């Protein structure tokens, strides 16, 4: 099964518009809708494997390229890529909502997802948080530094860019080569005769202000009327088992799997991980 591409015009401040690129995986008579929100440097194609799997099992799957990523509009230098801009993306995506709606967020995508669901009072039945940093701290700051370095990389040839992606994304863990090849291909864009990774360098402009910032996403999740699955690879830096147990003591509808034989974050590109997500979504 393949996705249908759709572009959504998003109104911005000052009367401008941006294009939000969305992949829709549409089975006949879907049982529910699943929204998939990628990590900071990712795009909606990161979920191609999982989305195809879920669609074959009866779910409509909505995979946007958040603004500044993939095939969506890049707003360029001086643009304010902040949480309010991503709220606009979420509001636009509500047109695809069904009677029953589930959400999956990887890393940064899970952070934006939780904040958006809370601020918009959106109805969520089940939420999967894939290796989401629930607390701020040095490990999160370290990842921001790596992202800035990534965003500045420029390559003369496509093969050079592809080799860079493969060498820097080993954290995904074991992935079949055909699936990985598709992932790599969607990570690269041509710009002015050169190649870059498929996200706007301007998205990192506010990182200096965020260094050292503390937050607690468990407090946000506690305010949402949804069932949660927390997924972590064995080597994740973001597992806080004591905090997870405290959260589970307050609500029995929070599930956690923290020994996945996968990278950091789990790729969601293997059958065992796809079955784990499907099992959670279909559980009574």
C-alpha positions as CSV (number, residue, x, y, z in Angstrom):
1,X,0.0,0.0,0.0
2,X,1.2,3.5,-0.9
3,X,0.3,6.9,0.5
4,X,-1.7,9.6,-1.2
5,X,0.0,13.0,-1.1
6,X,-1.9,16.1,-0.1
7,X,-0.9,19.7,0.5
8,X,-2.6,21.8,3.0
9,X,-2.3,25.6,2.9
10,X,-1.5,27.0,6.3
11,X,-2.1,30.7,7.0
12,X,0.8,32.5,8.6
13,X,1.1,35.9,10.3
14,X,1.2,38.8,7.8
15,X,-1.2,37.2,5.3
16,X,1.3,34.7,4.0
17,X,0.7,31.0,3.5
18,X,2.8,27.9,3.8
19,X,2.4,24.5,2.4
20,X,2.0,21.5,4.8
21,X,2.8,18.3,3.0
22,X,0.8,15.3,4.3
23,X,1.0,11.6,3.4
24,X,-2.4,9.8,3.8
25,X,-2.6,6.1,4.0
26,X,-6.2,5.3,3.4
27,X,-7.7,1.8,3.7
28,X,-11.4,1.2,2.9
29,X,-13.7,1.7,5.9
30,X,-10.9,2.6,8.4
31,X,-11.4,1.5,12.0
32,X,-9.7,4.6,13.4
33,X,-7.2,7.4,12.4
34,X,-3.6,7.5,13.5
35,X,-1.5,10.7,13.4
36,X,2.3,10.2,13.2
37,X,4.6,13.1,14.2
38,X,8.3,12.7,13.3
39,X,11.4,13.8,15.2
40,X,13.0,17.2,14.9
41,X,15.2,16.4,11.9
42,X,12.7,13.9,10.4
43,X,9.7,14.0,8.1
44,X,6.5,12.0,7.6
45,X,8.3,9.4,5.4
46,X,10.0,8.2,8.5
47,X,6.7,6.3,9.2
48,X,6.3,4.7,5.8
49,X,7.0,1.2,7.1
50,X,4.7,1.6,10.1
51,X,2.0,3.5,8.3
52,X,1.8,0.9,5.5
53,X,1.6,-1.9,8.2
54,X,-1.2,-0.1,10.1
55,X,-3.1,0.8,6.9
56,X,-3.1,-2.9,6.0
57,X,-4.6,-3.6,9.4
58,X,-7.5,-1.1,8.8
59,X,-6.2,2.2,10.1
60,X,-6.1,5.5,8.3
61,X,-2.7,7.0,8.9
62,X,-1.8,10.7,8.6
63,X,1.9,11.5,8.3
64,X,2.7,15.2,7.9
65,X,6.1,16.9,7.2
66,X,6.0,19.5,9.9
67,X,6.8,23.0,8.6
68,X,10.5,23.3,7.7
69,X,10.9,19.6,7.0
70,X,10.7,17.3,4.1
71,X,8.4,18.6,1.4
72,X,6.6,21.2,3.4
73,X,7.5,24.9,3.2
74,X,10.9,26.1,4.5
75,X,10.4,29.6,6.0
76,X,14.1,30.5,5.9
77,X,16.3,32.8,8.0
78,X,14.5,35.0,10.4
79,X,11.5,32.7,10.6
80,X,10.1,32.0,14.0
81,X,9.9,28.2,14.3
82,X,8.2,28.0,17.7
83,X,5.6,26.0,19.4
84,X,2.8,28.4,18.2
85,X,3.8,27.6,14.6
86,X,3.5,23.9,15.2
87,X,0.1,24.4,16.9
88,X,-1.0,25.8,13.6
89,X,0.1,22.6,11.9
90,X,-1.9,20.5,14.3
91,X,-5.0,22.6,13.9
92,X,-4.7,22.2,10.1
93,X,-4.4,18.4,10.6
94,X,-7.7,18.2,12.4
95,X,-9.5,18.1,9.1
96,X,-8.4,14.4,8.9
97,X,-9.6,13.5,12.3
98,X,-12.2,10.7,12.6
99,X,-14.4,9.5,15.4
100,X,-11.5,7.6,17.1
101,X,-8.1,9.2,16.9
102,X,-4.7,7.9,18.0
103,X,-1.3,9.7,18.0
104,X,2.3,8.6,17.7
105,X,5.2,10.9,18.3
106,X,8.9,10.2,18.0
107,X,11.3,12.1,20.2
108,X,10.7,15.9,19.6
109,X,7.5,15.0,17.8
110,X,6.2,13.5,21.0
111,X,7.0,16.7,22.9
112,X,5.1,18.8,20.3
113,X,2.3,16.3,20.2
114,X,1.7,16.4,24.0
115,X,1.8,20.2,24.2
116,X,-0.6,20.4,21.2
117,X,-3.1,17.9,22.6
118,X,-3.1,19.8,25.9
119,X,-3.3,23.3,24.5
120,X,-6.0,22.4,21.9
121,X,-8.0,20.2,24.2
122,X,-8.0,17.7,21.4
123,X,-9.6,14.3,21.9
124,X,-7.0,11.5,21.9
125,X,-7.9,7.9,22.4
126,X,-4.4,6.4,22.6
127,X,-1.0,8.0,22.4
128,X,2.4,6.3,21.6
129,X,5.5,8.2,22.8
130,X,8.5,6.8,21.1
131,X,11.7,7.6,23.1
132,X,10.4,11.0,24.1
133,X,12.6,13.0,26.5
134,X,10.0,13.5,29.3
135,X,12.4,15.8,31.2
136,X,14.8,18.4,30.1
137,X,18.5,18.1,30.9
138,X,22.1,17.6,29.6
139,X,21.2,14.7,27.3
140,X,18.5,16.8,25.5
141,X,21.0,19.7,25.2
142,X,23.6,17.4,23.7
143,X,21.1,16.3,21.0
144,X,20.4,19.9,20.2
145,X,24.1,20.5,19.5
146,X,24.2,17.5,17.2
147,X,21.2,18.8,15.3
148,X,22.8,22.2,14.7
149,X,25.9,20.4,13.2
150,X,23.6,18.3,11.1
151,X,21.7,21.4,9.8
152,X,24.9,23.1,8.6
153,X,26.2,20.1,6.6
154,X,26.4,20.7,2.8
155,X,27.4,18.1,0.2
156,X,28.5,18.4,-3.4
157,X,27.0,15.1,-4.5
158,X,23.9,13.1,-3.7
159,X,26.0,10.0,-2.9
160,X,28.1,12.0,-0.4
161,X,24.9,13.1,1.3
162,X,23.5,9.6,1.3
163,X,26.7,8.2,2.9
164,X,26.5,10.9,5.6
165,X,22.9,10.0,6.4
166,X,23.8,6.3,6.7
167,X,26.8,7.0,8.9
168,X,25.0,9.3,11.3
169,X,21.7,7.4,11.6
170,X,23.2,4.1,12.9
171,X,21.3,4.9,16.2
172,X,18.1,3.6,14.4
173,X,19.3,0.0,15.0
174,X,18.9,-2.9,12.6
175,X,16.6,-2.1,9.7
176,X,16.2,-4.0,6.4
177,X,18.2,-2.4,3.7
178,X,15.3,-1.8,1.4
179,X,13.4,0.0,4.2
180,X,16.6,2.0,5.1
181,X,17.2,2.9,1.5
182,X,13.8,4.6,1.3
183,X,14.4,6.4,4.6
184,X,17.8,7.7,3.4
185,X,16.4,8.9,0.1
186,X,13.8,11.0,1.9
187,X,16.4,12.6,4.1
188,X,18.1,14.6,1.4
189,X,17.1,17.7,-0.7
190,X,18.8,19.6,-3.5
191,X,19.5,23.3,-2.8
192,X,21.4,25.6,-5.1
193,X,23.3,22.9,-6.8
194,X,24.3,21.2,-3.6
195,X,22.6,18.8,-1.2
196,X,21.5,19.2,2.4
197,X,19.5,17.2,4.9
198,X,15.8,17.7,4.4
199,X,15.1,20.3,7.1
200,X,15.5,24.1,7.3
201,X,18.6,25.2,9.2
202,X,16.5,28.1,10.5
203,X,14.5,25.6,12.7
204,X,17.5,25.5,15.1
205,X,17.6,29.3,15.6
206,X,16.1,29.2,19.1
207,X,18.3,26.4,20.5
208,X,20.6,28.7,22.5
209,X,17.7,30.0,24.5
210,X,16.5,26.4,25.2
211,X,19.8,25.1,26.6
212,X,19.5,24.2,30.2
213,X,15.8,24.5,30.2
214,X,13.9,22.2,32.6
215,X,10.5,20.7,31.9
216,X,8.3,17.8,33.0
217,X,6.1,16.2,30.3
218,X,4.7,13.6,32.7
219,X,2.7,16.5,34.2
220,X,1.3,17.4,30.8
221,X,0.4,13.8,30.0
222,X,-1.4,13.4,33.4
223,X,-3.8,16.1,32.2
224,X,-4.8,14.2,29.0
225,X,-7.7,11.7,28.9
226,X,-5.9,9.1,26.8
227,X,-4.1,5.8,27.2
228,X,-0.4,6.0,26.8
229,X,2.4,3.7,25.6
230,X,6.0,4.7,26.3
231,X,8.5,3.0,24.0
232,X,12.3,3.0,24.6
233,X,15.2,1.1,23.1
234,X,17.5,-0.6,25.6
235,X,20.2,2.1,25.1
236,X,17.9,5.1,25.4
237,X,19.2,8.0,27.4
238,X,15.7,9.1,28.3
239,X,14.4,6.3,30.4
240,X,13.6,7.4,33.9
241,X,12.2,4.3,35.5
242,X,11.4,5.9,38.8
243,X,9.4,8.6,37.1
244,X,7.6,6.0,35.0
245,X,6.6,4.1,38.1
246,X,5.4,7.2,39.8
247,X,3.3,8.0,36.7
248,X,1.9,4.4,36.6
249,X,0.9,4.6,40.2
250,X,-1.3,7.6,39.4
251,X,-2.8,6.1,36.3
252,X,-3.1,2.4,35.3
253,X,-3.7,3.3,31.6
254,X,0.0,4.1,31.1
255,X,2.0,1.3,29.5
256,X,5.8,1.2,29.2
257,X,8.2,-1.0,27.2
258,X,11.8,-0.1,27.9
259,X,13.8,-3.1,26.7
260,X,13.2,-3.0,23.0
261,X,16.0,-4.4,20.9
262,X,16.3,-1.2,18.9
263,X,18.2,2.0,18.6
264,X,17.6,5.4,20.2
265,X,14.9,6.2,19.2
266,X,13.5,2.9,18.0
267,X,13.1,3.2,14.2
268,X,9.5,1.9,14.0
269,X,10.7,0.2,10.8
270,X,10.8,-3.4,11.9
271,X,8.0,-5.9,12.3
272,X,8.4,-6.4,16.0
273,X,8.0,-2.7,16.7
274,X,5.1,-2.4,14.3
275,X,3.4,-5.3,16.1
276,X,3.9,-3.7,19.4
277,X,2.2,-0.5,18.3
278,X,-0.6,-2.4,16.6
279,X,-1.1,-4.5,19.8
280,X,-1.5,-1.3,21.9
281,X,-3.9,0.3,19.4
282,X,-6.1,-2.8,19.2
283,X,-6.1,-3.7,22.9
284,X,-9.4,-3.3,24.7
